[in-house]
């Protein structure tokens, strides 16, 4: 699965291209050290294939590499972060 980053000064999104479909996880940057994940969108054709989970893990890895924290406003990401206690080093709130 190929995940790309699209970033602008106020935020961005992570995009997964799978089987001709596009899934996304969007975020807003509140400071150099904090992003808010606010939306995860996975088309019905990709449900149950781990695409949302892959986007969430990509966001966590980006935060670790970039040295910032994630505030999980998105219900999907928040639920994933509660299942993955090992993400606690970058997930706040």
C-alpha positions, -999 to 999 in steps of 0.1 A, spaced: 0 0 0 14 33 -10 8 62 14 18 98 4 19 130 24 3 162 12 12 191 35 6 228 37 14 254 64 -19 248 83 -21 210 80 -24 183 54 -35 147 47 -21 113 43 -34 95 12 -35 58 5 -41 46 -30 -54 10 -31 -71 -8 -60 -79 24 -78 -95 40 -47 -82 67 -25 -85 68 13 -74 98 34 -66 110 69 -66 147 74 -49 168 100 -45 204 111 -12 217 125 -17 238 156 20 243 163 53 228 152 48 203 180 11 194 177 -12 181 150 -49 174 153 -61 144 133 -96 154 124 -109 130 98 -104 95 83 -122 86 51 -121 51 36 -143 43 6 -167 14 11 -147 -6 -15 -117 -6 9 -135 -13 42 -121 -42 61 -88 -42 43 -67 -24 70 -64 8 51 -76 31 79 -52 12 103 -23 17 79 -31 55 77 -32 57 115 1 39 118 16 62 91 5 92 111 21 78 143 53 71 125 54 106 110 48 121 145 77 101 159 100 110 131 90 147 132 90 151 170 54 162 174 23 150 193 -11 140 179 -44 151 194 -71 126 181 -102 145 173 -112 120 146 -133 92 162 -116 65 142 -81 76 151 -91 81 187 -105 45 189 -73 31 173 -51 50 197 -70 35 226 -64 0 212 -27 7 207 -12 18 240 22 17 224 13 49 205 11 68 239 44 84 233 29 106 205 -8 106 211 -21 131 236 -56 136 250 
